[in-house]
Amino acid sequence: MSSQEEILSDGRFSCVARDPRFWEMPEKERKVKIDKRFRAMFHDKKFKLRYTVDKRGRPVNYTSTENLRKFYALSESDSDLSGSDSKELTVKKKKKKKAKGKEEAD
């Protein structure tokens, strides 16, 4: 195969390098920004599916939350909140479990 430079130096394909339709999308613009109302979908069990095979039948080992993180990003004002909120959620879940355990013991 020819190298990328040889292809772009060819007169027939030189316009491809200058045409913005063929440029790669920047990482910042690639992901859709989501505000704080929808941040629960990153850690809620309702949105988490465990895949064992892909669409072609090959075995895989990933979850749907990894796909969500791949295509969606929290808005910049909410991204710093999401880290602290996830810690708060784990603390709240632990407290709920302890409370349920005490109720069952009574």
MARBA-3410 file (N, C-alpha, C, O; in Angstrom, 1 decimal):
106
0.8,-1.2,0.0,0.0,0.0,0.0,0.9,1.2,0.0,2.0,1.2,0.5 ~ 0.3,2.3,-0.6,1.1,3.6,-0.6,0.9,4.3,0.7,-0.1,4.1,1.5 ~ 1.9,5.1,1.0,1.8,5.8,2.3,0.9,7.0,2.1,0.5,7.3,1.0 ~ 0.5,7.6,3.2,-0.5,8.6,3.2,0.1,9.9,2.5,-0.7,10.5,1.8 ~ 1.4,10.1,2.6,2.0,11.3,1.9,1.9,11.1,0.4,1.7,12.1,-0.3
2.1,9.9,-0.1,2.1,9.7,-1.5,0.7,9.9,-2.0,0.5,10.4,-3.1 ~ -0.3,9.4,-1.3,-1.7,9.6,-1.7,-2.1,11.1,-1.8,-2.7,11.5,-2.7 ~ -1.7,11.8,-0.8,-2.1,13.2,-0.7,-1.3,14.1,-1.8,-1.7,15.1,-2.2 ~ -0.1,13.6,-2.1,0.7,14.3,-3.2,0.1,14.1,-4.6,0.4,14.8,-5.5 ~ -0.7,13.0,-4.7,-1.3,12.7,-6.0,-2.3,13.9,-6.3,-3.1,14.2,-5.4
-2.3,14.3,-7.5,-3.1,15.4,-7.9,-4.6,15.1,-7.8,-5.4,16.0,-7.5 ~ -5.0,13.9,-8.0,-6.4,13.5,-7.9,-6.9,13.6,-6.5,-8.1,13.8,-6.4 ~ -6.1,13.4,-5.5,-6.6,13.3,-4.1,-6.1,14.5,-3.3,-6.3,14.5,-2.1 ~ -5.4,15.5,-3.9,-4.8,16.6,-3.1,-5.9,17.4,-2.5,-5.7,18.0,-1.4 ~ -7.1,17.5,-3.1,-8.1,18.4,-2.6,-8.7,17.8,-1.3,-9.3,18.5,-0.5
-8.5,16.5,-1.0,-9.1,15.9,0.2,-8.4,16.4,1.4,-9.0,16.6,2.5 ~ -7.1,16.7,1.4,-6.4,17.2,2.5,-6.8,18.6,2.9,-6.8,19.0,4.0 ~ -7.3,19.4,1.9,-7.7,20.8,2.2,-9.2,20.9,2.4,-9.6,22.0,2.9 ~ -10.0,19.9,2.1,-11.4,20.0,2.3,-11.8,19.8,3.7,-11.5,18.7,4.2 ~ -12.5,20.7,4.4,-12.9,20.5,5.8,-13.9,19.3,6.0,-14.0,18.9,7.1
-14.5,18.9,5.0,-15.5,17.8,5.1,-14.8,16.5,5.5,-15.4,15.6,6.1 ~ -13.5,16.4,5.1,-12.8,15.2,5.4,-11.8,15.3,6.6,-11.1,14.3,6.9 ~ -11.8,16.4,7.3,-11.0,16.5,8.5,-11.6,15.7,9.6,-12.8,15.5,9.7 ~ -10.7,15.2,10.5,-11.1,14.5,11.6,-11.8,15.4,12.7,-11.3,16.5,12.9 ~ -12.8,15.0,13.3,-13.5,15.8,14.3,-12.7,15.9,15.5,-12.1,14.9,16.0
-12.6,17.1,16.1,-11.8,17.3,17.3,-12.4,16.6,18.5,-13.6,16.4,18.5 ~ -11.6,16.2,19.4,-12.1,15.4,20.6,-13.1,16.2,21.4,-14.0,15.6,21.9 ~ -12.9,17.5,21.5,-13.8,18.3,22.3,-15.2,18.3,21.7,-16.2,18.3,22.4 ~ -15.3,18.3,20.4,-16.6,18.4,19.7,-17.2,17.0,19.4,-18.3,16.9,19.0 ~ -16.4,16.0,19.6,-16.9,14.6,19.3,-18.0,14.1,20.3,-18.9,13.4,19.8
-17.9,14.5,21.5,-18.8,14.0,22.5,-19.9,15.1,22.7,-19.7,16.3,22.6 ~ -21.1,14.6,22.9,-22.3,15.4,23.2,-22.3,15.8,24.6,-22.1,15.0,25.5 ~ -22.4,17.1,24.9,-22.4,17.7,26.3,-23.8,17.4,26.9,-24.8,17.7,26.3 ~ -23.7,16.9,28.2,-24.9,16.6,28.9,-24.9,17.4,30.2,-23.8,17.5,30.9 ~ -26.0,18.0,30.6,-26.0,18.8,31.8,-26.3,17.9,33.0,-26.5,16.7,32.9
-26.4,18.5,34.2,-26.5,17.8,35.4,-27.8,17.0,35.6,-27.9,16.1,36.4 ~ -28.8,17.4,34.8,-30.1,16.6,34.9,-29.9,15.2,34.5,-30.7,14.3,35.0 ~ -29.0,14.9,33.6,-28.9,13.6,33.0,-27.6,12.8,33.5,-27.3,11.8,32.9 ~ -27.0,13.3,34.5,-25.7,12.7,34.9,-26.0,11.4,35.6,-25.0,10.6,35.8 ~ -27.2,11.1,36.0,-27.5,9.9,36.7,-27.3,8.7,35.8,-27.1,7.5,36.2
-27.4,8.9,34.5,-27.3,7.8,33.6,-25.9,7.2,33.5,-25.7,6.1,33.0 ~ -24.9,7.9,34.1,-23.5,7.3,34.1,-23.4,6.3,35.3,-22.4,5.5,35.2 ~ -24.2,6.4,36.3,-24.0,5.5,37.5,-25.2,4.8,37.9,-25.2,4.0,38.9 ~ -26.4,5.0,37.3,-27.6,4.4,37.6,-27.6,3.0,37.1,-27.2,2.7,35.9 ~ -28.1,2.0,37.9,-28.2,0.6,37.4,-29.2,0.4,36.3,-29.0,-0.6,35.5
-30.1,1.3,36.1,-31.1,1.1,35.1,-30.5,1.3,33.7,-31.0,0.8,32.7 ~ -29.4,2.0,33.6,-28.7,2.3,32.4,-27.6,1.4,32.1,-27.0,1.4,31.0 ~ -27.3,0.5,33.0,-26.1,-0.4,32.9,-26.5,-1.8,32.4,-27.3,-2.5,33.0 ~ -26.0,-2.1,31.2,-26.2,-3.4,30.6,-24.9,-4.1,30.5,-23.9,-3.4,30.1 ~ -24.8,-5.4,30.7,-23.5,-6.1,30.5,-23.6,-6.9,29.3,-24.5,-7.8,29.1
-22.7,-6.6,28.3,-22.7,-7.3,27.1,-21.7,-8.5,27.1,-20.7,-8.4,27.7 ~ -22.1,-9.6,26.5,-21.3,-10.8,26.4,-20.8,-11.0,25.0,-19.7,-11.5,24.8 ~ -21.6,-10.5,24.0,-21.2,-10.6,22.6,-21.5,-9.3,21.9,-22.4,-8.6,22.3 ~ -20.7,-9.0,20.8,-21.0,-7.8,20.1,-22.0,-8.1,19.0,-22.6,-9.2,18.9 ~ -22.3,-7.2,18.1,-23.3,-7.3,17.1,-23.0,-8.4,16.1,-23.8,-8.9,15.3
-21.7,-8.8,16.0,-21.3,-9.9,15.1,-21.1,-11.2,15.8,-20.7,-12.2,15.1 ~ -21.4,-11.3,17.0,-21.3,-12.6,17.7,-20.0,-12.8,18.4,-19.8,-13.9,19.0 ~ -19.0,-11.9,18.4,-17.7,-12.1,19.0,-17.8,-11.8,20.5,-18.5,-10.9,20.9 ~ -17.2,-12.6,21.3,-17.3,-12.3,22.8,-16.6,-11.0,23.1,-15.5,-10.7,22.7 ~ -17.3,-10.2,24.0,-16.7,-9.0,24.5,-16.9,-8.9,26.0,-17.7,-9.7,26.6
-16.3,-8.0,26.6,-16.4,-7.8,28.1,-16.5,-6.3,28.4,-15.5,-5.8,28.9 ~ -17.6,-5.7,28.1,-17.8,-4.3,28.5,-19.2,-4.1,28.8,-20.1,-4.9,28.6 ~ -19.5,-2.9,29.4,-20.9,-2.5,29.7,-21.4,-1.3,28.9,-20.6,-0.7,28.2 ~ -22.6,-1.1,29.0,-23.2,0.1,28.3,-22.8,1.4,28.8,-22.8,2.4,28.1 ~ -22.4,1.4,30.1,-21.9,2.7,30.7,-20.6,3.1,30.0,-20.3,4.3,29.9
-19.8,2.2,29.6,-18.6,2.5,28.9,-18.9,3.2,27.5,-18.2,4.1,27.1 ~ -20.0,2.7,26.9,-20.4,3.4,25.6,-20.9,4.8,25.9,-20.7,5.7,25.1 ~ -21.6,4.9,27.0,-22.1,6.3,27.4,-21.0,7.2,27.6,-21.1,8.4,27.1 ~ -20.0,6.8,28.3,-18.8,7.7,28.5,-18.1,8.0,27.2,-17.4,9.0,27.1 ~ -18.2,7.1,26.3,-17.5,7.3,25.0,-18.2,8.3,24.2,-17.5,9.1,23.5
-19.5,8.4,24.2,-20.2,9.3,23.3,-20.7,10.6,24.0,-21.0,11.5,23.3 ~ -20.9,10.5,25.3,-21.4,11.7,26.1,-20.4,12.2,27.1,-19.6,11.4,27.6 ~ -20.4,13.5,27.3,-19.6,14.1,28.3,-20.4,15.1,29.1,-21.3,15.7,28.6 ~ -20.2,15.2,30.4,-20.8,16.1,31.3,-20.4,17.5,30.8,-19.2,17.7,30.5 ~ -21.2,18.5,30.9,-20.8,19.9,30.6,-19.7,20.3,31.6,-19.7,19.8,32.7
-18.9,21.2,31.2,-17.7,21.6,32.0,-18.1,22.1,33.4,-17.4,21.9,34.3 ~ -19.2,22.8,33.5,-19.6,23.3,34.8,-20.1,22.2,35.7,-20.0,22.3,36.9 ~ -20.5,21.1,35.1,-21.0,20.0,35.9,-20.0,18.9,36.2,-20.2,18.0,37.0 ~ -18.9,18.9,35.4,-18.0,17.8,35.5,-17.3,17.8,36.9,-17.0,16.7,37.4 ~ -17.0,19.0,37.4,-16.4,19.0,38.8,-17.4,18.6,39.8,-17.0,18.0,40.9
-18.7,18.8,39.6,-19.7,18.4,40.5,-19.9,16.9,40.5,-20.2,16.3,41.5 ~ -19.7,16.3,39.3,-20.0,14.9,39.2,-19.1,14.1,40.0,-19.5,13.0,40.6 ~ -17.8,14.5,40.1,-16.9,13.7,41.0,-17.3,13.7,42.4,-17.2,12.7,43.1 ~ -17.7,14.9,42.9,-18.0,15.0,44.3,-19.4,14.3,44.5,-19.6,13.7,45.6 ~ -20.3,14.4,43.6,-21.6,13.8,43.7,-21.5,12.3,43.7,-22.2,11.6,44.4
-20.6,11.7,42.9,-20.5,10.3,42.9,-20.0,9.8,44.3,-20.4,8.7,44.7 ~ -19.1,10.5,44.9,-18.7,10.2,46.2,-19.8,10.2,47.2,-19.9,9.4,48.1 ~ -20.6,11.3,47.1,-21.8,11.5,48.0,-22.8,10.3,47.8,-23.4,9.8,48.8 ~ -23.0,9.9,46.6,-23.9,8.8,46.3,-23.5,7.5,46.9,-24.3,6.8,47.5 ~ -22.2,7.2,46.9,-21.7,6.0,47.5,-21.8,6.0,49.0,-22.1,5.0,49.6
-21.6,7.2,49.6,-21.8,7.3,51.0,-23.2,7.2,51.4,-23.6,6.5,52.4 ~ -24.2,7.7,50.6,-25.6,7.6,50.9,-26.0,6.2,50.7,-26.8,5.7,51.5 ~ -25.5,5.5,49.7,-25.9,4.0,49.5,-25.4,3.2,50.7,-26.1,2.3,51.2 ~ -24.2,3.5,51.2,-23.7,2.8,52.4,-24.6,3.0,53.6,-24.8,2.1,54.4 ~ -25.0,4.3,53.8,-25.9,4.6,54.9,-27.2,3.9,54.8,-27.7,3.4,55.8
-27.8,3.8,53.6,-29.0,3.1,53.4,-28.9,1.6,53.7,-29.8,1.1,54.3 ~ -27.8,1.0,53.3,-27.6,-0.4,53.5,-27.5,-0.6,55.0,-28.0,-1.6,55.5 ~ -26.8,0.2,55.7,-26.6,0.1,57.2,-28.0,0.2,57.8,-28.3,-0.5,58.8 ~ -28.8,1.2,57.4,-30.1,1.4,58.0,-31.0,0.2,57.7,-31.8,-0.2,58.6 ~ -31.0,-0.4,56.5,-31.8,-1.6,56.2,-31.3,-2.7,57.1,-32.1,-3.5,57.5
-30.0,-2.9,57.3,-29.5,-3.9,58.1,-30.0,-3.8,59.5,-30.3,-4.8,60.2 ~ -30.1,-2.6,60.1,-30.5,-2.4,61.4,-32.0,-2.7,61.5,-32.5,-3.2,62.5 ~ -32.8,-2.3,60.5,-34.2,-2.6,60.5,-34.5,-4.1,60.5,-35.4,-4.5,61.2 ~ -33.7,-4.8,59.7,-33.9,-6.3,59.6,-33.5,-6.9,61.0,-34.2,-7.9,61.4 ~ -32.6,-6.4,61.6,-32.1,-6.9,62.9,-33.2,-6.7,64.0,-33.3,-7.5,64.9
-33.9,-5.6,63.9,-34.9,-5.2,64.9,-36.1,-6.1,64.7,-37.1,-6.0,65.4
END
